[in-house]
Amino acid sequence: QVQLVESGGGLVQAGGSLRLSCTASGHTFSSYTMAWFRQAPGKERESVAAITWSAGLTSYADSVKGRFTISRGNARSSVYLQMDSLKPEDTAVYFCAIRSGSYIGSVPPPSAFRSWGQGTQVTVSS
């Protein structure tokens, strides 16, 4: 069974930074994509960023381009999301997900993933 664990959320002032971490275990994918999503209260889950593990290809939602950076960790199936210049509208629960295969092109939608973490809260105060 695939398991994902996120960490690094918290409360930060607008303009500040946070770094989220995610590690996946229990899978045997030889090729895979990991991604970050977020869901604000009363809103649908939305894509934030994704990275293909083998080639390290990245994709971002327009709302976070230039402010967020997704990267691979040294450990297998670990991924980071560096969030800079945070805005109050970035407040949400952030989820990590993994899927087999390389999702190349635009940032993948939530429906493209089946394995999810429990999420970590990010709150940006104005």
C-alpha positions as YAML, in Angstrom:
chain: A
units: angstrom
residues:
- id: 1
  name: GLN
  ca: [0.00, 0.00, 0.00]
- id: 2
  name: VAL
  ca: [1.36, 3.37, -1.01]
- id: 3
  name: GLN
  ca: [1.76, 5.84, 1.84]
- id: 4
  name: LEU
  ca: [2.69, 9.50, 1.68]
- id: 5
  name: VAL
  ca: [3.63, 11.72, 4.59]
- id: 6
  name: GLU
  ca: [3.78, 15.50, 4.33]
- id: 7
  name: SER
  ca: [5.40, 17.93, 6.75]
- id: 8
  name: GLY
  ca: [6.49, 21.54, 6.96]
- id: 9
  name: GLY
  ca: [3.22, 23.42, 7.08]
- id: 10
  name: GLY
  ca: [2.56, 26.24, 9.49]
- id: 11
  name: LEU
  ca: [1.64, 29.88, 9.99]
- id: 12
  name: VAL
  ca: [3.61, 32.57, 8.19]
- id: 13
  name: GLN
  ca: [3.15, 36.23, 7.40]
- id: 14
  name: ALA
  ca: [2.52, 37.43, 3.88]
- id: 15
  name: GLY
  ca: [5.78, 37.68, 1.98]
- id: 16
  name: GLY
  ca: [7.35, 34.91, 4.00]
- id: 17
  name: SER
  ca: [8.49, 31.43, 3.03]
- id: 18
  name: LEU
  ca: [7.78, 27.83, 3.93]
- id: 19
  name: ARG
  ca: [9.21, 24.53, 2.73]
- id: 20
  name: LEU
  ca: [7.02, 21.47, 2.53]
- id: 21
  name: SER
  ca: [8.38, 17.94, 2.45]
- id: 22
  name: CYS
  ca: [6.81, 14.70, 1.30]
- id: 23
  name: THR
  ca: [8.02, 11.12, 1.31]
- id: 24
  name: ALA
  ca: [6.27, 8.22, -0.36]
- id: 25
  name: SER
  ca: [6.72, 4.57, 0.54]
- id: 26
  name: GLY
  ca: [5.24, 1.20, -0.31]
- id: 27
  name: HIS
  ca: [5.28, 1.57, -4.08]
- id: 28
  name: THR
  ca: [7.22, -0.26, -6.75]
- id: 29
  name: PHE
  ca: [6.91, 2.27, -9.55]
- id: 30
  name: SER
  ca: [9.97, 2.36, -11.75]
- id: 31
  name: SER
  ca: [8.79, 5.59, -13.32]
- id: 32
  name: TYR
  ca: [6.59, 8.03, -11.45]
- id: 33
  name: THR
  ca: [5.39, 11.57, -10.96]
- id: 34
  name: MET
  ca: [4.98, 13.34, -7.65]
- id: 35
  name: ALA
  ca: [2.91, 16.44, -7.21]
- id: 36
  name: TRP
  ca: [1.56, 18.98, -4.78]
- id: 37
  name: PHE
  ca: [-2.04, 20.07, -4.57]
- id: 38
  name: ARG
  ca: [-3.95, 22.36, -2.25]
- id: 39
  name: GLN
  ca: [-7.48, 22.81, -1.06]
- id: 40
  name: ALA
  ca: [-8.84, 25.92, 0.60]
- id: 41
  name: PRO
  ca: [-12.04, 25.84, 2.67]
- id: 42
  name: GLY
  ca: [-15.08, 25.66, 0.45]
- id: 43
  name: LYS
  ca: [-13.02, 25.25, -2.70]
- id: 44
  name: GLU
  ca: [-12.06, 22.34, -4.90]
- id: 45
  name: ARG
  ca: [-8.64, 20.76, -4.72]
- id: 46
  name: GLU
  ca: [-6.30, 22.40, -7.21]
- id: 47
  name: SER
  ca: [-2.98, 21.52, -8.73]
- id: 48
  name: VAL
  ca: [0.10, 23.39, -7.56]
- id: 49
  name: ALA
  ca: [3.20, 21.73, -9.02]
- id: 50
  name: ALA
  ca: [4.48, 18.39, -10.27]
- id: 51
  name: ILE
  ca: [7.80, 16.72, -11.02]
- id: 52
  name: THR
  ca: [8.68, 13.58, -12.97]
- id: 53
  name: TRP
  ca: [11.10, 11.56, -10.93]
- id: 54
  name: SER
  ca: [13.42, 10.20, -13.62]
- id: 55
  name: ALA
  ca: [13.96, 13.35, -15.69]
- id: 56
  name: GLY
  ca: [13.04, 15.94, -13.10]
- id: 57
  name: LEU
  ca: [10.65, 17.74, -15.44]
- id: 58
  name: THR
  ca: [8.53, 20.25, -13.57]
- id: 59
  name: SER
  ca: [5.21, 21.97, -14.13]
- id: 60
  name: TYR
  ca: [3.44, 24.70, -12.17]
- id: 61
  name: ALA
  ca: [0.04, 26.27, -11.85]
- id: 62
  name: ASP
  ca: [0.02, 29.84, -13.13]
- id: 63
  name: SER
  ca: [-0.91, 31.12, -9.68]
- id: 64
  name: VAL
  ca: [2.40, 29.94, -8.18]
- id: 65
  name: LYS
  ca: [4.86, 30.28, -11.05]
- id: 66
  name: GLY
  ca: [7.89, 32.29, -10.03]
- id: 67
  name: ARG
  ca: [7.11, 31.88, -6.32]
- id: 68
  name: PHE
  ca: [7.04, 28.12, -5.69]
- id: 69
  name: THR
  ca: [9.70, 25.56, -6.59]
- id: 70
  name: ILE
  ca: [9.22, 21.80, -6.59]
- id: 71
  name: SER
  ca: [12.31, 19.62, -6.32]
- id: 72
  name: ARG
  ca: [13.36, 16.03, -5.71]
- id: 73
  name: GLY
  ca: [14.99, 15.02, -2.48]
- id: 74
  name: ASN
  ca: [18.06, 12.84, -2.23]
- id: 75
  name: ALA
  ca: [15.99, 9.95, -0.90]
- id: 76
  name: ARG
  ca: [13.88, 7.99, -3.34]
- id: 77
  name: SER
  ca: [10.33, 9.24, -3.63]
- id: 78
  name: SER
  ca: [10.87, 12.39, -1.62]
- id: 79
  name: VAL
  ca: [9.87, 15.79, -2.89]
- id: 80
  name: TYR
  ca: [9.97, 19.34, -1.60]
- id: 81
  name: LEU
  ca: [7.89, 22.43, -2.28]
- id: 82
  name: GLN
  ca: [9.70, 25.67, -1.56]
- id: 83
  name: MET
  ca: [7.13, 28.42, -1.23]
- id: 84
  name: ASP
  ca: [8.35, 32.02, -1.32]
- id: 85
  name: SER
  ca: [6.55, 35.36, -1.44]
- id: 86
  name: LEU
  ca: [3.53, 33.74, 0.15]
- id: 87
  name: LYS
  ca: [0.17, 35.44, -0.10]
- id: 88
  name: PRO
  ca: [-2.96, 35.08, 2.03]
- id: 89
  name: GLU
  ca: [-4.64, 33.37, -0.92]
- id: 90
  name: ASP
  ca: [-2.07, 30.57, -0.64]
- id: 91
  name: THR
  ca: [-3.74, 29.52, 2.61]
- id: 92
  name: ALA
  ca: [-4.91, 25.92, 2.23]
- id: 93
  name: VAL
  ca: [-4.27, 22.34, 3.16]
- id: 94
  name: TYR
  ca: [-1.45, 21.11, 0.95]
- id: 95
  name: PHE
  ca: [-1.43, 17.51, -0.23]
- id: 96
  name: CYS
  ca: [1.27, 15.39, -1.80]
- id: 97
  name: ALA
  ca: [0.44, 12.69, -4.33]
- id: 98
  name: ILE
  ca: [2.19, 10.10, -6.48]
- id: 99
  name: ARG
  ca: [1.30, 8.21, -9.64]
- id: 100
  name: SER
  ca: [3.07, 5.75, -11.87]
- id: 101
  name: GLY
  ca: [4.44, 7.00, -15.14]
- id: 102
  name: SER
  ca: [5.75, 10.38, -16.19]
- id: 103
  name: TYR
  ca: [3.02, 12.98, -16.56]
- id: 104
  name: ILE
  ca: [4.56, 15.38, -19.03]
- id: 105
  name: GLY
  ca: [3.21, 18.71, -20.14]
- id: 106
  name: SER
  ca: [0.82, 20.83, -18.18]
- id: 107
  name: VAL
  ca: [0.48, 20.43, -14.42]
- id: 108
  name: PRO
  ca: [-1.60, 17.28, -13.85]
- id: 109
  name: PRO
  ca: [-5.10, 17.52, -12.39]
- id: 110
  name: PRO
  ca: [-6.02, 15.87, -9.08]
- id: 111
  name: SER
  ca: [-7.99, 13.22, -10.98]
- id: 112
  name: ALA
  ca: [-4.71, 11.88, -12.41]
- id: 113
  name: PHE
  ca: [-3.58, 10.66, -8.98]
- id: 114
  name: ARG
  ca: [-4.81, 7.86, -6.75]
- id: 115
  name: SER
  ca: [-2.35, 7.90, -3.87]
- id: 116
  name: TRP
  ca: [-2.49, 10.84, -1.49]
- id: 117
  name: GLY
  ca: [-1.04, 12.03, 1.79]
- id: 118
  name: GLN
  ca: [-3.10, 13.38, 4.67]
- id: 119
  name: GLY
  ca: [-2.16, 16.98, 4.02]
- id: 120
  name: THR
  ca: [-0.45, 19.76, 5.92]
- id: 121
  name: GLN
  ca: [-1.99, 23.12, 6.78]
- id: 122
  name: VAL
  ca: [-0.43, 26.30, 5.42]
- id: 123
  name: THR
  ca: [-1.79, 29.58, 6.75]
- id: 124
  name: VAL
  ca: [-0.59, 32.93, 5.45]
- id: 125
  name: SER
  ca: [-1.61, 35.96, 7.49]
- id: 126
  name: SER
  ca: [-1.96, 39.42, 5.98]
...
